[in-house]
Amino acid sequence: MTIYLIIINFIAFTMFAVDKHRAVTKQRRIPEYALWIVSVIGGAAGSFLGMRACRHKTKHMTFAIGMPVLMFVEIFIIYYFFG
């Protein structure tokens, strides 16, 4: 479980960084639904860190509010079921 969480959060962080780079260089973007999917399957912490580190999607209310909420839900689930 720990290895999965490390990998999925690394992927999520990387996706936000790549999408930010693509946005700046006006290249084809990663769809928002793909960013959400990787977040929902365990990568919310990596996504949140990617948002903050790259200053990406921070003005989108669904991301600015939804991602921290999802992160806390995932932390609660992991703690409750595996802690």
CYANA upper distance limits for C-alpha pairs under 8 A (distance plus 0.5 A):
  1 MET  CA      5 LEU  CA      6.78
  2 THR  CA      6 ILE  CA      6.73
  3 ILE  CA      7 ILE  CA      6.67
  4 TYR  CA      8 ILE  CA      6.54
  5 LEU  CA      9 ASN  CA      6.43
  5 LEU  CA     42 GLY  CA      6.83
  5 LEU  CA     43 GLY  CA      7.51
  6 ILE  CA     10 PHE  CA      6.60
  7 ILE  CA     11 ILE  CA      6.68
  8 ILE  CA     12 ALA  CA      6.61
  8 ILE  CA     38 VAL  CA      7.66
  8 ILE  CA     41 ILE  CA      8.42
  8 ILE  CA     42 GLY  CA      6.92
  8 ILE  CA     43 GLY  CA      5.70
  8 ILE  CA     46 GLY  CA      8.26
  9 ASN  CA     13 PHE  CA      6.58
  9 ASN  CA     39 SER  CA      8.46
  9 ASN  CA     42 GLY  CA      7.53
  9 ASN  CA     43 GLY  CA      4.79
  9 ASN  CA     44 ALA  CA      7.49
  9 ASN  CA     45 ALA  CA      6.88
  9 ASN  CA     46 GLY  CA      4.70
  9 ASN  CA     47 SER  CA      7.44
 10 PHE  CA     14 THR  CA      6.59
 10 PHE  CA     43 GLY  CA      8.30
 10 PHE  CA     46 GLY  CA      6.59
 11 ILE  CA     15 MET  CA      6.57
 11 ILE  CA     38 VAL  CA      8.37
 11 ILE  CA     43 GLY  CA      8.13
 11 ILE  CA     46 GLY  CA      8.11
 12 ALA  CA     16 PHE  CA      6.95
 12 ALA  CA     35 LEU  CA      7.64
 12 ALA  CA     38 VAL  CA      6.56
 12 ALA  CA     39 SER  CA      7.12
 12 ALA  CA     43 GLY  CA      6.06
 12 ALA  CA     44 ALA  CA      7.98
 12 ALA  CA     46 GLY  CA      5.75
 12 ALA  CA     47 SER  CA      5.53
 12 ALA  CA     50 GLY  CA      7.91
 13 PHE  CA     17 ALA  CA      6.86
 13 PHE  CA     46 GLY  CA      5.13
 13 PHE  CA     47 SER  CA      5.58
 13 PHE  CA     48 PHE  CA      8.26
 13 PHE  CA     49 LEU  CA      7.09
 13 PHE  CA     50 GLY  CA      5.03
 13 PHE  CA     51 MET  CA      8.38
 14 THR  CA     18 VAL  CA      6.52
 14 THR  CA     50 GLY  CA      7.71
 15 MET  CA     19 ASP  CA      6.49
 15 MET  CA     30 ILE  CA      8.15
 15 MET  CA     35 LEU  CA      7.60
 16 PHE  CA     20 LYS  CA      6.59
 16 PHE  CA     35 LEU  CA      7.94
 16 PHE  CA     47 SER  CA      7.14
 16 PHE  CA     50 GLY  CA      5.90
 16 PHE  CA     51 MET  CA      6.98
 16 PHE  CA     54 CYS  CA      7.95
 16 PHE  CA     56 HIS  CA      7.57
 17 ALA  CA     21 HIS  CA      6.76
 17 ALA  CA     50 GLY  CA      6.78
 17 ALA  CA     54 CYS  CA      6.63
 17 ALA  CA     56 HIS  CA      8.48
 18 VAL  CA     22 ARG  CA      6.62
 19 ASP  CA     23 ALA  CA      6.55
 19 ASP  CA     29 ARG  CA      6.24
 19 ASP  CA     30 ILE  CA      6.20
 20 LYS  CA     24 VAL  CA      6.77
 20 LYS  CA     54 CYS  CA      7.34
 20 LYS  CA     56 HIS  CA      6.48
 21 HIS  CA     25 THR  CA      6.69
 22 ARG  CA     26 LYS  CA      6.23
 22 ARG  CA     27 GLN  CA      5.30
 22 ARG  CA     28 ARG  CA      6.93
 22 ARG  CA     29 ARG  CA      6.37
 23 ALA  CA     27 GLN  CA      6.79
 23 ALA  CA     28 ARG  CA      8.27
 23 ALA  CA     29 ARG  CA      7.04
 30 ILE  CA     34 ALA  CA      7.32
 30 ILE  CA     35 LEU  CA      7.84
 31 PRO  CA     35 LEU  CA      7.27
 32 GLU  CA     36 TRP  CA      6.77
 33 TYR  CA     37 ILE  CA      6.55
 34 ALA  CA     38 VAL  CA      6.84
 35 LEU  CA     39 SER  CA      6.82
 35 LEU  CA     47 SER  CA      8.28
 36 TRP  CA     40 VAL  CA      6.55
 37 ILE  CA     41 ILE  CA      6.80
 38 VAL  CA     42 GLY  CA      7.33
 38 VAL  CA     43 GLY  CA      6.09
 38 VAL  CA     44 ALA  CA      8.11
 39 SER  CA     43 GLY  CA      4.59
 39 SER  CA     44 ALA  CA      4.73
 39 SER  CA     45 ALA  CA      8.25
 39 SER  CA     46 GLY  CA      8.29
 39 SER  CA     47 SER  CA      6.74
 39 SER  CA     67 MET  CA      8.37
 39 SER  CA     70 LEU  CA      8.43
 40 VAL  CA     44 ALA  CA      6.96
 40 VAL  CA     70 LEU  CA      7.85
 42 GLY  CA     74 GLU  CA      7.33
 43 GLY  CA     47 SER  CA      6.58
 44 ALA  CA     48 PHE  CA      6.49
 44 ALA  CA     67 MET  CA      6.81
 44 ALA  CA     68 PRO  CA      8.11
 44 ALA  CA     70 LEU  CA      6.74
 44 ALA  CA     71 MET  CA      5.33
 44 ALA  CA     74 GLU  CA      7.92
 45 ALA  CA     49 LEU  CA      6.64
 45 ALA  CA     68 PRO  CA      8.44
 45 ALA  CA     71 MET  CA      5.97
 46 GLY  CA     50 GLY  CA      6.46
 47 SER  CA     51 MET  CA      6.56
 47 SER  CA     67 MET  CA      7.90
 48 PHE  CA     52 ARG  CA      6.82
 48 PHE  CA     67 MET  CA      6.59
 48 PHE  CA     68 PRO  CA      7.12
 48 PHE  CA     71 MET  CA      8.10
 49 LEU  CA     53 ALA  CA      6.37
 50 GLY  CA     54 CYS  CA      6.29
 50 GLY  CA     55 ARG  CA      8.21
 50 GLY  CA     56 HIS  CA      8.00
 51 MET  CA     55 ARG  CA      5.87
 51 MET  CA     56 HIS  CA      5.33
 51 MET  CA     57 LYS  CA      6.71
 51 MET  CA     58 THR  CA      6.90
 52 ARG  CA     56 HIS  CA      7.40
 52 ARG  CA     58 THR  CA      7.90
 57 LYS  CA     63 PHE  CA      6.83
 57 LYS  CA     64 ALA  CA      7.69
 58 THR  CA     63 PHE  CA      7.11
 58 THR  CA     64 ALA  CA      5.74
 59 LYS  CA     63 PHE  CA      8.30
 59 LYS  CA     64 ALA  CA      7.04
 60 HIS  CA     64 ALA  CA      6.41
 61 MET  CA     65 ILE  CA      6.22
 61 MET  CA     66 GLY  CA      7.96
 62 THR  CA     66 GLY  CA      5.67
 62 THR  CA     67 MET  CA      8.05
 63 PHE  CA     67 MET  CA      5.72
 64 ALA  CA     68 PRO  CA      7.68
 65 ILE  CA     69 VAL  CA      6.97
 66 GLY  CA     70 LEU  CA      6.49
 67 MET  CA     71 MET  CA      6.53
 68 PRO  CA     72 PHE  CA      6.77
 69 VAL  CA     73 VAL  CA      6.73
 70 LEU  CA     74 GLU  CA      6.61
 71 MET  CA     75 ILE  CA      6.69
 72 PHE  CA     76 PHE  CA      6.57
 73 VAL  CA     77 ILE  CA      6.66
 74 GLU  CA     78 ILE  CA      6.58
 75 ILE  CA     79 TYR  CA      6.52
 76 PHE  CA     80 TYR  CA      6.37
 77 ILE  CA     81 PHE  CA      6.40
 77 ILE  CA     82 PHE  CA      8.35
 78 ILE  CA     82 PHE  CA      5.81
 78 ILE  CA     83 GLY  CA      7.01
 79 TYR  CA     83 GLY  CA      4.79
